[in-house]
Amino acid sequence: MPHLSSNRLRQMFLANLGQVKWRLGLAGLCTLGVAATDLLKPWPLKVILDHAILSKPLPPKLHFLQGVLPANKVALIVSASGAIVLIALASGALAYSQAFITSSVGFKTVYALRREMFSHLQQLSLSFHTRSRSGDLLTRIAGDTNTLKDIFADSILKLGSHLLTVIGMLAVMFVLNWQVGFIALASLPLLAYAMFFRYHKTKQSVKRQRKREGQSFSRMGEVLSAMPLVQALGRERYEEEQFDNITSQTMEESIRLSRLQAAANRSTEIITTLAMAAAVLFGALQVLKNRMLPGDLVLAVSYLNSIYKPLRGLAKLSSDVSKAAASAERISDVLDTEPEIQDLPDAIEAQRFEGDIVFDNVSFDYGDPPALAAEAGAAGVASGLRRAGGKEVLRGISFRIAPGQRLALVGVSGAGKSTIASLLLRLYEPQEGVISVDGADIRHYRRESLRRQIA
């Protein structure tokens, strides 16, 4: 499970998982059943080979089957073949139930996360949205939450199933022949190194990829929304070059990520193949020396083949978890952001206004956000209203609008007309001065009620 760096994100997940704990418990039981059926799958073949074909007596560990297995060889073969079918049916039913339960839990959890993010974004101050790119926020809401859904819908209990299967198979192999079990165990440190060595690099690569995807979506949204202006100014070729530059960076990072994942998968395959060959060689020599039954060798080889499948799955899972961890960090960045404009502890509900509006020596600037500085040029206004990138927009502005009076704000683009309206709605806070409505400082009203009365 990815590390949830945000307390808010962690609490939200725990709250949602607490509501479905009984379903998760049932899914956990299905996981245990899947692991048990994986352990049972090769045993009917061992019974057929050793005790039906070779007529070997049951070992002491299997004496409890003495009264269960048929004495007739044909009946024994038929029974063992039927057991293969029953085990496969049980495994399929349990795996289906596990997948259905975890998928529904994953979808519901991510739906709640998206709803929480959307609600939180609406509460953040306008300055946050001015600094942020809409495409990047959309990527976080849609793409990053979907990555977490894959983890919760599939990977968590699959991890548990893989671990239980590996532990169970190692235990059985040690009981059958400790040397073969030791060969399988000796390969695990190498596999662990191959699986998790690239975890950090993959995580960082995913974060860069997601960031550049957000930049690409933002660029597309900006150009498409301003298409009349782009065509009127003949900027099609320029916008194509800018888009190619952003998407080429995204493509390079995606290729790098694929290379890291391919390297992790191929290295695990090489290690598992070498361990399999060593175990088969040793086991076959033991059979030739009558120290192992052929069925035991078949059982060990089957377990080795099965044990490396979940281990290879864990290698892929480590990449998935690294992606989810990067996505969780990006989501946490949004959820941990608090609105810059907060209600005072003693703020009151705004009642119906008469409409007496006063700006008293109000000054305001937007700071120095890069996007604003690039788009806003010097307005050249000689009065107290001016905007130039991150410089002052309003300086020492004072005026009064009486109830019923109409006032027109006239000025060039960037002079501060929209800023005055935004300050009145408390979308921004002035650096100096007081804005009051009906004789009360607007900071003493709750934001929602203030905006509702003005709207």
N, C-alpha and C positions, 0 to 999 in steps of 0.2 A: 504494500500500500504506500502511495507517495506521501512524503512528509508534508503535512498541512501546516505551513508556516504561519497562517493567519488564525488567531484565536476565533475570530468570527466564522471563518470557513470551517474550522474544526468543530466548533459548537453546532453549526448548522448540520454538518454531516452526522455528528453523533445524535442530534435530535431526530433526524430523519431515519437513521438506522434503528434508533430506539423504538420507533413506531412500527417497525417491521421485524422485530427481534424474533418473533415466533416463526416467521417465514424463513428468516436466516438460519434459525435452528434446524428447521426441516431440511433446508438446503445443505446444512452441515452433515446431517444424517445421510443424505443422498451421497455426499462426498465420501463418507466412510464406506458406504455400500459400493461405490465405484472402485475405490481402492481395494476392497475385499475381493470383488469379482476379478480385478486385474491379477490378484495373487492366485486365484483359483484356476484361471484359464488354462495353464499348461499341465495341470495335474491329471486330467483325464487321459492325456496323451502318454504321460509317464505310466499310468496304470495299464494302458493297452500294451505298451512296449515291454515293460518289465514283467508284468504279472499275467498277461494274457498270451503274449507271443513267446516270451522267454521262460515262462512258468516259474519265475522267481518268487520266493515267499515274501509276504509283507514284512517290512522292517518293523522293529519294536515300536517305533513312533506312530505307525499306522495300524496297530493291532485293533484299535477300536472300530476299524472298518471290516474286521473279519466276519462279523455276522451280517453285514450290510451288503457286501459285494457278492454277486452270484458265483457259485462254484464252477458252473459251466463257462468255458472260454468264450463261446459265441455270445452267450447272454451277457458276459462281462464286457465284451467289445461293444455290443449294442447299448448297454447301460452307460458306458463311458462316452460313447458318441452322443447319446441323448443328453448327457450332462454338459457336453460342449455347447449344445444348442440352448439349454436352459440357462447356462451361465451367460451366454451372449445376449439372450433376451433380457435377463435381469440387469445386465450392465447397460444395455440400451435404454431400458425404462428408467433406471436411476440417473443416467446421464441426461436424459431428456428432462426429467423433473428438476434436476439441478440447474440446467441451462435456462429453463422457463422461469424458475423462481428468481435466479440472480439477474436475468435480463429485465424482468419487471421491476425489481428493486432498483437496478441501475437507471432505468429510464425515469422512474419517479423521483429518484434522488437528483438527477441532473435537471429535470424539469423544475424542481424546487430551487436549485442553484441558479438557473437562468432567471427565474422569476425574482429571486433575491437580488441578483446583479442588476436587472432592469430597474427594479424599484429603487435600489441604492443609487444608480446613475442619475435618476430623476431628482434625487434629493441633493446631489452634489452642486456646489456653487457654479455659476456660469463661467467663472475664471478657469475652473478645471476643464470644462468643455472647450473653452477657447484655446487652451494649451494642448489638448488631446486631439488625435486624429480619429475621425469617426470610423474609418476602415479598421484601425487597430482595435477599437472598442468592439466592433462587430465580430472581429476574429476571436476576441476573448470570449464573447458571449456564445458564439456558435461553435467555433473550432476547438477552443480550449476546454469548454465544458463537455464537448463530445468525446474528447480524449479521456477525460475522467470517467465518462459513462462507460467506455470500453473497459476500463480497469474494474469498476464496480460491477459491471454486468457480466464479466467473464473471468477476469484474471485473479481476483482475490481467492475464490474457492478453488479455482484451477491450481493456484499455487499450493493450497492445502492438499488437494488431491495428489499433486505431483510429489510433494514431500512425504506424505503417508505411503505412497506406492514405493518410493525409493527406500524408505526405512524398512518397510515390510519385506521387500525383495532382498535387501542386504541381510536381514535377519535370517530368512529362509536359506540363503546361499551359505551363510556361515554354519548353519545347522547341517546342511548337506555335505559341505566340504569347506573347511575354513580357509584353505589355500586359494580356492576360486573366489571366495568372498573377499579375501584380502586383495586379490588382483582388482576386483571391482572397486573396493574401497580406496585403493591407492590412486586410482584415476580421478577421484573426486576433487582433490586440491587443484589439480591442473585444470579441470573443468570449471571450478569456481573462479580461478584466476582468469580464464578465457571469457567467462560470462560477465564478470563485474569489473574487469580492467578498464573497459571502454565506457563504463556507465557514466562517469563524470563528463567525458568528452561528448558522448551522445546527448546528455542533458543540455550542455552549453550550446551544442549545435542546434538542438530543437528550439531553444529560446531565440537564437539568432534567426532561424528560419521563420518562426512565428512573427517576430518583429517585422521582418521584411515582407512577409505576406500582408501584414496590416498596412504597411506603407504602400504596397501595390494596390490594395483595395481602396485606400484613401485617395490615391492618385487617380484611379479610375472614376471614383465617385465625384471628385472635384471637376475633372474634365467633362464628364458626361452631363453634370448639372449646369456647366457653363458652356455648353456646346455652341450656342449662338455667338457668344463672344469669341470663342476659339476660331470659328470659321470666319467671323467678320474681320479679325485681325490677322488671318492667314497663319495661325500658329500650329497647324496640323503637324507639320514636319518636326517642329520643336517638341511638341507634346509626345510624338512617337519616340523621339530620341530619349526623352526623360523616362518614358515608360519602359523602353528597352533597357535602360541603365538599371532601373529598380528591379525589373523581373530577371535580368541576368544575374544579379546578386542572389536573388531568391533561388534561382536554378542551381547556381554553384553550391549554395548551402544544402540544398536538397540532395544533390549528387554526393556531397561529402557525407551526409547522414546515411545515405544508402550504402556507401562504401564501408562505413563503420559497422553497420548492421551485418553486411555480408561477411566482413572479416570475422566478426564474433561467431556467426553461424558456421562458417567453414572451419574455423579452428576447433570448435567443439566436435564437429563431425570427424576430423582427423584423429583427435584424442580418443573418441569413443571407438573408432574402428581399430586403432592399435590395441586398446584394452580388450576388445572383443576377440581379436586374433590371439592375444596372449592367453586369455582364458580358455578358448577352444583348444589351443595346442596343449596346454597343461591338462585339461580335462580329458582329452582323447588319450594322452599317455597314461593317465590314471585308469581309464577303462581298459586299456591293453594290459595293464598290470593287475586287473581284477580288483582294484581299489575303489572303483566307482561303478555303479550300474549305468548301462546306456541311457536308461530313463532319467537318471540323475543328471547326466550330461545334457540331455535334451532340455530338462527343466532349467539347468543353470544357464544354458545358451538362450533359452526363451526369456528368462528373467533379465539376462544381460541386455538383450535386444530391447526388452520392454523398459528396463531401468534407464537406458540412455535416451529413449524417446522423451520421457518427462524432463530429463536433464537438458536435452536440447530445447524443450519447451521453456525451461527456466531461463535459458540463454536468451530466447526471444522475449520472454517476460521481463528480463532485466532492461531490455531496450524500451519496452512498452512502459515500464515503471519510470524510466528516465524521462520519457516524453510526458507522462502524467505529472511528474514532479515539476517539470518546467512549466506546464500548463497551470498547475496549482499555484506556483509562485506568481504567474501573471494575473491569475484571478485574485490572489491575495492582495496584490498591489492596488487593485480597484476597491476591494471590500475594506481594506485598511485605510483608505482615503476618507477623511472626515470632511463634511461641508465646512468651508471657510467662514460662512456666515451662520452663526448659531443663535438661537433664541436665548434671551436672558432668563435666568432662573425665575424671576418674578414677572415675566412677560404676560400680557393680558390679551384676551380676545378683542379684536377690533370690531366695533359696532358700526352701524351705518354712518358713513361720513357726511359731513356738511360740505366739505370740499375746500377748506381753507389750507392752502399749501404754501409753505415757507422754506426757502433755501437760505441759510444764514452762513455766509463766508465759507462755502463748500469748496474744497479742493480734492482733486482725484487724479490718479494716474494708473495705468494698467501694468505697472512694473515694466519688465522687459522680456515678454515672451517672444521667442524667435519668430514664430509664425506671424504675430501681430506686427513686429518690427519690420518684417519683410514686406507686408502688404500695405501698411499705413505709411504714407509719406507726409512731409510737412505741409500743413494746410495753409500757412501764411496768413493766419487770422491775427489781426493786431490787438483784438480785445483779449479778455481773460479766457476765451475758449480756444484751445489749440490741441492738436494731436500730432506727434511726430515719433513713430515707433513706440518706445517705452517711456517717452517723456510725459509731461503733464498734459492732461486733457482739459481739466477744469482747474482754475486757480482763483480762489477768493470770490466765488460766484454768490451773489445775494439777489433774491427777488421774492415777490409774494404774489400769489394768485388767489383772489378773493372768491368765495363761493359764487358760482354762476358766471364768473368771468372767463373769457376765452383768451388764450395767449398763444401766439404762433412763434415757434423757434425757427429762425431762418439762418442758414449758413451753408458753406460749402461742405462737401463730403469730408468727414473726419473732424468736423468742428466741435462735436460733442452733443449734438441733439439727441441721438439715441442713448448716449451715456446718461443724460439727465433723466430720461424715462426709466432707464435700468436702475439708477440710484433710488428713484422714488419707489420702485418695486422691491428694493433691497436685493436685487440680483448681484450688486456689488455694494461694498461699504466705502464711504468717503474716507480719505486719510485725515481730513480736517473739516470742521464745521458741523452743523446740525441741520437735519431735514425734519420738518415737523408737519403733521396733518392734524387740523383742528386743535392746534395748540399743544400737541403731544409729540415727543420725539418718536419717530417711526421705529426705533430700536426697542421701544417699550411694548410694541405689539408683536404678537406671534406672526411669523412670516406668512404662514398659510392664510390666516384670517386677513392680514393686510392685503395680500394679493387678491384674495377673493372679493374684498370690498371694492378695490380699485377696478377689478375686472368687471 
